[in-house]
Amino acid sequence: MSENTKPSLLIVTGLSGAGKTNCLKILEDLRYFCVDNLPLKLLSGFASLVKGLNREESQPTAVVVDIREGSDFIPNLWSALSQLEKDGIPYTIIFLESNDEVLVRRFSETRRRHPLSTDGGTLTAIMRERALLRPLREKANFIIDTSNYNIKELRDKLMAILSLIGGTEEEVFTVNIISFGYKSGIPIDADIVMDVRFLPNPFYDETLKDLNGLSMEVSSYVTGNKIGQEFLDKFTSLLLYVLPLYKRDGKSSVTIAFGCTGGKHRSVAVASAVKKILIENGYKVNTYNRDLE
């Protein structure tokens, strides 16, 4: 790997069944541009294309290459890496592995065939692949044994590696706020749902009925009273307590849904008020008023 500590290309490889697919999904969540099972003959050209993008277009890039390439995988990989070095394209290799027992169990559970499977069975194929990939394992910059890792632990390990090589920027934790009307159903992607139909309803005020929760008049009517203020104080205090816990647990975003009868007045007003408070506390917030015409 080049001395450049911010690689333009992350190469994920390793044993079949060791978790490369899960690794790629995690990298996608970390805003990597990912390609699975890229033919090695295309690796140099692909990496050169990525390197040629301007700063606004570029993003961290990862590819998965492995024994699915076929019997010429290792010589093809050496040739591709040699070309990357000749072109001055830095790269980092992450090698994933697991113990034989775990790999056999994973293939049994998924009922997938090992790429090198023959009449000798899965274990024989695993042992053969391990022997074939030994030189690649020795060349790898990082080795991850996923035998006892769950998804969160694998993500934490990847984050630690990426922070070392400068391959990712710190994630921006995002709060998504949705207002909705119960008459049209609860948003299926909500992590937290809060029913605000206990608040004063502007629908029954003729001067406010035709306005919506984005207006100052409706907002004041819904949240400017004692009940509305106490609710906002207590609910946002709870959010400011739990949101860091969600972030610590590995979530990159949390979706909060506020619901009223029609999704036009109270839920919209509360969503706007909560958004303002969270922004004041340093959170990135997106809002979507689902049922507001």
N, C-alpha and C positions, 0 to 999 in steps of 0.2 A: 504494500500500500504506500502511496505517496506520503510525504511528510505533511501535506496539507491536511489539517485536522477537520475539515468540513467536506466529507466525500460527496462527489456528485452522484455516486452510484453505490447502493447497498445490495450486495449479492447474498441472498438467503439460500442455503443449501443444506444437505444432511440426509439422514436416513429416512426412508419412506415410512410414514406413520409417526414421525417424531414431532409433528405439529407445525409444519411449514405453512399449511393453509391458514391455521389460526394466527400464526405470526403475521401473515400477509394482511389478514383482516384487521389486526391491531395497528399495523403500519398505515393502512388506509384511514383508520380513525384518527391517526396522527397526521393526516393530510399528506401522506406520501402518495406519489403516483406509482401504482404497483402493476407489474405484469407477471403472470404465472406461466411457468413452463415455456419461457422464451427460447426459441432455437438459438443455440450458441453461435451459429454463423451470423446471426443478426445482432449479437450483443454489442460488438464494437460500433456498428453503424447507429444502433439505437442510442448508445451512450454518447456518441458524437453529436447526435441530434439534440439530446438533452443539454449537453454542454453548450451548444450554440444558441440556446434560447437566451433572450435578454433577461435581466433581473426581474422584471415585472411578470414574465411568463414562467420563469423557472420555479421548480419546487423539488423537495427531496424525492429521490426516485429509488425504487427497490424492484429487483427481479428475483424470481425463484427459478433456479436451474437445478436439475437433479437427474437421477438415473433413468427417468422417463425418456431422456434424450436417446437412450439405446446403449449398445455395447461400446460405442466410441465416445461415451460421455467424457471420460477423464482426458483423453488426448485432445478432444475438441475444446474442452474447458481450458487446458493449458495454452492452446493456440489462441483462444479468445482473450485470455488474461494477458498474454504476451502482446497482443495487439493493443489492448487498453493501455498498457505501460508505454508502448511505442508512441501512442497518440497523446500521451500525457494526461490521461483521464484517471484520477484517483478513485479507488474503490475500497470497500471493506467487506470482508467475508464473515458471515455469521453461520456457524455450523450447528445444526440441531440434531440431537441424538437422544435415545432412550435405551433402557436395558431390554434384553431379549424378551423377558416375560411380559413387560408392558406392551411391547410392539406386537407380540403374538396376540395378546388380549385385544388390542385395538383393531387389528385386522379381523379378528373373530367377531367382535361386536358390530363392526361396520359391514362385515361380509364382503369386503373388497379384496381383490386379488393383488398380491404383491407384484410389482413390475417385473421382478426376476423369478417369479414363481414357476416351478417346474414340478415334475412328479415327486420331487423330494419334499414338498410341503413348504409351509410358510417359514418355519424356523430355518430351514436350509437356505432359503432365499435371503433371509435377514442376515445370516452369517456371511453369505457370499457378498452381499452388498456392503457390509461392514468392512470386509477385506478390500474390496475394490475402492472404497472411499477413504481408506486410511491415509494415503498421501494428501488428499484434500483436507482431511481433518487436521493434519499437521500444519498445513499452510494457512488455515483459518485464523482470523484475528480474534474471534470470540467463539467459544463453544458453550452451548446451552444444553444441559441434560434435563429434558422435560419429563422424566419418569414420574416425578412426584409434584409436578406443577399443575395448578388449575389455571384457568384463563387469566384471572387477576394477577397471579404470581408471575405468569409468563409476561404479561404486560409490564409489570414492575421491573422485571429483569431487562426487558427491551428498553424501557425508559432510562434505566441506569446506563446501559451501553450507549444509547444515543446521546445522552448528556456528556459522555466521555469523548465521543468523536465529533460532537457539535453537529450531529445530523438532524436535529430538530430544535425548533424554538419552543419556549414554554407555552403550553396550551392555554388558551383563553377559555375559562369556564363560562358557559353561557346559560342564562335563564330565559326560557321561552314562556311567555304568558299568553294564554288564550282566553278570550271571553266567549261565552256560548249561551244558548237558550236550551233549557231542558226539553222543550217541546220538539227539538230536533235531535236530541240524544247527546250523550256525554262523549267528548273527544276520546277516541280509543288510545291515543298516544300520551295521555296525561299521566304524570307521575303523582301529582297531588291535585285533588279536586276539592274545591271549596264552594259550597252552596251559599249564595249571598241573598237569597230570597227573604231573609228576615229583615233586611234593610228597608227603609221607606221607599215606596214604589212611585216614581214620577209619572207612571202611566195614568194614574188617577187624578193628576193635576192637569187641567185643560191647557194651561200655559206651557207645560213641559212635555205633554204627550207626544207631540210631533218632533221633538228634539231627540238627541241621543246622548249617550254617556260621555262623548267627547266635548260636549258643550260645557261652558263654565257654569251655567245655570243648573244643569242636571247633576254635574259633579258636586256642586255645593249642596244640592238637595240631598244627595245620597250619602256623602261622606262628611258634610259640614256640621252634622248634628252630634249629640253626645254618643249615641250608639255607634255611629259610623266611625267617629274618631277613636273610641275605645277599641273597636274591632281592628282598625288599621294598626294601632299601636301594638296590640297583643299578637296579631297574626304576623306582622312584619318582624316582631321580636323573635317569634318562633322560626321564621324563615332565616333570619340572620344567624340563628343557632344551628339549624340543620343543613343549610347549604354548604358550609365548609366540610361537614361530615360526608355529604354526597361526593364532594370533590376529592376528599381523602380516600374514599372508597373506590375511586377510579372513574367515576362518571365525568364525562366531558360537558354534559348539559343536563338540565332538569326542566321539565315542562309542568307549569302550574296552570290549572284551568279554573276560572271563576264562572259560575253559572247562575243565571236568573231565569225567569219564566220565558221571555222572548229573546234574550240575548242582545237587547238594544240599549237598555238604560243602566241598571244597577251593575251588571257584570262588567260592562265597558268602563264605567266610572271607576270601579274598584281596580280593574286591571291597570288603568292609567295611573291611579294613585300609587299602587304598589310598584309599578315600573319606576316612577320618579324616586321613590324611597330607595329602591335597590341600586339605581344608578348613582345616587348620592353616596351610597356605601361602596362604590367601586365595582359593581357588577356590570357585565355586558348583558343587555336585555333586549330581546326581540318580542314584539307583540303582534297578535293576530286576532282581530275581532271577527270571529267566524260568521256570525249571523247578523252582522250589521250591514245593511244595504248601503 
